[in-house]
Amino acid sequence: MDAVIVGDLGDGWDYEVLNRAFRALMDGAALIALQKNRYWETAEGLSLDAGPFVAALEYATGREAEVVGKPSPAFFELALTDLGVPAERAAMVGDDVEADVGGAIDAGLAGILVRTGKFREDLVSDSGIKPTATVDSIADVPALLDS
């Protein structure tokens, strides 16, 4: 096996899946993560996302995953290149203070946090990330950009 690509398996994550991935990595496979979000919002509330499983594999193997999605700067650079827009003229809008907003700010974009989905005020405060702006709804974004 050349690579272990970690995305979201939802309830499919279990010891067997992690151990199979671990063994492939120990046999030399590359570790690629589609993202490293800590959690996401489900009908039942906040639930573990792929990030904790990536972190477990990184810890167990002593290797760092190549992250190809948010919050990787390469993810934002690719989007900007595709759009033909410089970072200073772009904004990321999302409900994830770390992957969406923090990733965008680290890549030179504005990071607009929306108080919907998995937004939690205490988690924003604890993150140490200062969004460029915070809005109640994505419907508020056009007026923000016009100002």
The 8 nearest C-alpha neighbors of each residue, nearest first, counted from 0:
[[1, 2, 28, 23, 3, 27, 26, 24],
 [2, 0, 28, 29, 3, 27, 23, 24],
 [3, 1, 29, 28, 0, 30, 4, 31],
 [2, 4, 30, 29, 31, 28, 5, 20],
 [5, 3, 31, 32, 2, 30, 6, 33],
 [4, 6, 32, 33, 31, 3, 53, 7],
 [7, 5, 33, 49, 32, 8, 4, 34],
 [6, 8, 49, 9, 48, 5, 33, 12],
 [7, 9, 11, 12, 10, 6, 49, 48],
 [10, 8, 11, 7, 12, 48, 47, 49],
 [9, 11, 12, 8, 13, 7, 47, 46],
 [12, 10, 8, 9, 13, 16, 7, 14],
 [13, 11, 10, 8, 16, 9, 14, 17],
 [12, 14, 16, 15, 11, 17, 10, 18],
 [13, 15, 17, 16, 18, 12, 19, 11],
 [14, 16, 18, 13, 17, 19, 12, 20],
 [15, 17, 19, 13, 18, 14, 12, 20],
 [18, 16, 20, 14, 19, 15, 21, 13],
 [17, 19, 21, 15, 20, 16, 14, 22],
 [20, 18, 22, 16, 21, 17, 15, 23],
 [19, 21, 17, 23, 18, 22, 24, 16],
 [22, 20, 18, 24, 19, 23, 17, 25],
 [21, 23, 25, 19, 24, 20, 18, 26],
 [24, 22, 26, 20, 25, 21, 28, 19],
 [25, 23, 28, 27, 21, 26, 22, 20],
 [24, 26, 22, 27, 23, 21, 60, 28],
 [27, 25, 23, 24, 28, 22, 0, 21],
 [28, 26, 24, 25, 29, 23, 1, 0],
 [27, 29, 2, 24, 1, 23, 0, 26],
 [28, 30, 2, 3, 1, 31, 24, 27],
 [31, 29, 64, 3, 2, 4, 65, 28],
 [32, 30, 4, 65, 64, 66, 3, 5],
 [33, 31, 66, 5, 34, 4, 65, 64],
 [32, 34, 68, 6, 67, 66, 5, 31],
 [35, 33, 68, 32, 69, 66, 36, 67],
 [50, 36, 34, 49, 37, 32, 53, 33],
 [37, 35, 50, 38, 48, 34, 49, 98],
 [36, 38, 50, 48, 51, 47, 35, 49],
 [39, 37, 48, 47, 46, 36, 45, 40],
 [38, 40, 46, 45, 48, 117, 47, 41],
 [39, 41, 45, 117, 44, 46, 116, 42],
 [40, 42, 44, 43, 45, 46, 39, 117],
 [41, 43, 44, 40, 45, 46, 39, 116],
 [42, 44, 41, 45, 46, 40, 39, 47],
 [45, 43, 41, 40, 42, 46, 39, 117],
 [44, 46, 40, 39, 41, 38, 43, 117],
 [47, 45, 38, 39, 40, 44, 48, 41],
 [46, 48, 38, 37, 39, 49, 45, 51],
 [47, 49, 38, 37, 50, 36, 39, 46],
 [48, 50, 7, 52, 51, 6, 35, 36],
 [35, 51, 49, 36, 37, 53, 52, 48],
 [50, 52, 54, 53, 49, 37, 55, 48],
 [53, 51, 55, 54, 50, 49, 56, 17],
 [52, 54, 50, 56, 55, 51, 57, 49],
 [55, 53, 57, 51, 52, 56, 58, 50],
 [56, 54, 52, 58, 53, 57, 59, 51],
 [57, 55, 59, 53, 58, 54, 60, 21],
 [58, 56, 54, 62, 63, 60, 55, 61],
 [59, 57, 55, 61, 56, 60, 54, 62],
 [58, 60, 56, 57, 61, 55, 21, 62],
 [59, 61, 62, 57, 58, 56, 25, 24],
 [60, 62, 58, 57, 59, 63, 56, 25],
 [63, 61, 57, 60, 64, 58, 30, 56],
 [62, 64, 57, 65, 61, 30, 58, 60],
 [65, 63, 30, 31, 66, 32, 57, 62],
 [64, 66, 31, 32, 67, 30, 63, 29],
 [67, 65, 32, 68, 34, 64, 33, 31],
 [66, 68, 33, 74, 71, 32, 65, 34],
 [69, 67, 34, 33, 74, 71, 66, 70],
 [70, 68, 71, 98, 34, 74, 102, 99],
 [69, 71, 102, 98, 68, 72, 99, 34],
 [70, 72, 69, 73, 74, 68, 66, 67],
 [73, 71, 106, 75, 74, 76, 70, 102],
 [72, 74, 76, 71, 75, 77, 67, 68],
 [75, 73, 68, 77, 71, 72, 76, 67],
 [74, 76, 78, 72, 77, 73, 79, 106],
 [77, 75, 73, 79, 78, 74, 80, 72],
 [76, 78, 80, 74, 75, 79, 73, 81],
 [79, 77, 81, 75, 76, 80, 82, 74],
 [80, 78, 82, 76, 84, 81, 77, 83],
 [81, 79, 83, 77, 82, 78, 76, 84],
 [80, 82, 78, 79, 83, 77, 84, 76],
 [83, 81, 79, 80, 84, 78, 77, 85],
 [84, 82, 80, 81, 79, 85, 78, 86],
 [83, 85, 79, 82, 86, 80, 88, 89],
 [86, 84, 87, 88, 79, 89, 83, 80],
 [87, 85, 108, 89, 107, 88, 84, 79],
 [86, 88, 108, 85, 89, 107, 109, 90],
 [89, 87, 86, 85, 84, 90, 108, 109],
 [90, 88, 86, 108, 87, 109, 85, 84],
 [91, 89, 109, 108, 110, 92, 111, 88],
 [90, 92, 110, 111, 103, 109, 93, 99],
 [93, 91, 111, 112, 110, 90, 113, 99],
 [92, 94, 112, 99, 95, 113, 91, 111],
 [93, 95, 113, 118, 112, 117, 115, 116],
 [96, 94, 99, 97, 93, 98, 118, 100],
 [95, 97, 100, 99, 101, 98, 123, 94],
 [96, 98, 101, 95, 100, 99, 102, 126],
 [99, 97, 70, 102, 69, 95, 101, 100],
 [100, 98, 95, 102, 93, 97, 96, 101],
 [99, 101, 110, 96, 103, 102, 97, 98],
 [102, 100, 97, 104, 103, 98, 99, 96],
 [101, 103, 70, 98, 105, 99, 100, 104],
 [104, 102, 108, 106, 100, 101, 105, 110],
 [103, 105, 107, 108, 101, 106, 102, 110],
 [104, 106, 102, 103, 107, 101, 72, 108],
 [107, 105, 103, 72, 104, 108, 102, 75],
 [108, 106, 104, 86, 105, 87, 103, 109],
 [109, 107, 86, 103, 104, 90, 89, 87],
 [108, 110, 90, 131, 104, 91, 89, 103],
 [111, 109, 100, 91, 131, 130, 103, 104],
 [112, 110, 92, 132, 133, 131, 130, 91],
 [111, 113, 133, 93, 94, 92, 130, 132],
 [114, 112, 94, 134, 115, 135, 93, 133],
 [115, 113, 135, 118, 134, 94, 136, 112],
 [116, 114, 113, 118, 94, 117, 136, 135],
 [117, 115, 118, 94, 40, 114, 113, 39],
 [116, 118, 40, 94, 39, 115, 119, 95],
 [119, 117, 114, 94, 115, 116, 95, 120],
 [118, 120, 122, 121, 117, 123, 114, 115],
 [121, 119, 123, 122, 124, 118, 114, 125],
 [120, 122, 124, 123, 119, 125, 126, 118],
 [123, 121, 125, 119, 124, 120, 126, 118],
 [122, 124, 120, 126, 121, 125, 96, 119],
 [125, 123, 121, 122, 126, 127, 120, 128],
 [124, 126, 122, 123, 127, 121, 128, 120],
 [127, 125, 123, 128, 124, 122, 97, 96],
 [126, 128, 125, 124, 129, 123, 122, 97],
 [129, 127, 126, 101, 130, 123, 96, 97],
 [130, 128, 131, 127, 101, 123, 132, 100],
 [131, 129, 132, 110, 111, 112, 100, 128],
 [130, 132, 110, 109, 111, 129, 133, 112],
 [133, 131, 111, 130, 112, 134, 110, 109],
 [132, 134, 112, 111, 113, 130, 135, 131],
 [135, 133, 113, 136, 114, 139, 112, 132],
 [136, 134, 114, 113, 115, 139, 133, 137],
 [137, 135, 138, 139, 134, 113, 114, 115],
 [136, 138, 139, 140, 113, 135, 134, 92],
 [137, 139, 136, 140, 141, 135, 142, 134],
 [140, 138, 137, 136, 142, 141, 134, 143],
 [139, 141, 143, 137, 142, 138, 144, 134],
 [142, 140, 144, 143, 139, 145, 138, 137],
 [143, 141, 145, 144, 140, 139, 146, 138],
 [144, 142, 140, 141, 146, 145, 139, 132],
 [143, 145, 141, 142, 146, 140, 90, 139],
 [146, 144, 142, 143, 141, 140, 139, 88],
 [145, 143, 144, 142, 141, 140, 139, 132]]
